[in-house]
Amino acid sequence: MKDIHISLNNVAHCACSRCPSFPGRVHELIHMDMVTKLFCGHGKARSEVAQKNCICGECPVYDAHELTEGGSGKQAFYCIYGMAGEKYEGTGANP
């Protein structure tokens, strides 16, 4: 499993809030639990995700940590399937 730290640098570079499927709201980021994004590092979204499109593969954090989920299309949907390294465990699917 990849170790993606919930750091200010990673949160600042995270593309989740620009994603068409993003389940959070910007004002939620102000609260104590400011990590309502960076799903590749902490897991699935707490709220329902409308699976519209995925931009994980365009994210600087995805590139910086050499993530591979989503295959050649880089459609990882960490907000739905969980953090990096968990998505395909036990599913029998190949990334």
N, C-alpha and C positions, 0 to 999 in steps of 0.2 A: 504494500500500500504506500502511496506517495505521502510525504509529510509536508503539507502546505500549512505554514504557520498563519494564524490569524493576526497578522501584523498590520500596522498603519500603512506600510508600503504596499502590501498585497491588497488591502481594502481600497486604497487610493487608485490602484491600477485595475481593479476588478471591473469587468464589462457587464456584470449582471444587471445593473440598473438601466442599461441601454437596451437590454434584450426585449423583444416583442412578447416573450413568455413570462417576463419578470413578475412575480407575484407580490412583491413588496411595494411600499410607498415611500417616497423620499423622507417624509416626516418621521417614519418609523426608525430611520437610521440615527436620529438624534437621541433616542432613548438609550437607557443603559445597555440593552441588548442591541448594539449598533451593527451587529453582523447579521443583517437580514439579507445579505448577499454573500459572495465568496463561497458558494455552495460546494465547489470542488474541494474546499478545505474543511468544511464542517458538516456537510451532509444535506439532506433533502430540505426543501422549503417547508415551513410549518403550515402555510396556507396552500390552498388548491392552486395548481398551475394549469393555465390554459396552454396546452402544447401547440404553439403557433409556429415557432421557428427557434433555432438554437444558434447563438453566436459564441459559444464557448471556444471554438476553434480560432476565433478572431481576437481572443483576450490575451493581453500581455502576460497574465498570470499563467495561462495555459501553456504559452510558449516558454516562459521562464522556467517552469517546472517540468518541461518536456513531457506533458501529458499526452496520452495516446487514445483515450476512450473516444468513441464516435467514429473510429476508422478514418478512411480517407476523406469523408465528408465532415469530419470533426463535429458531428451533431451529438455531443455528449449528454446534454440535458441533466447535469448534476443536480439541478433543483428538483428533478423528478426521481432519479435513480440513486442519488447519494454521492458521497464524496469520492474523489479520485481513488481508484484501487478497489472500490466496493461494488461498482456498477455491475460487473460481470461475474462476481464471485457467486458460485452456486447456481447460476442461471443456465449454464451450458452454452451461452452465447459467446461469440468471439468478438473482440473489439474491432 
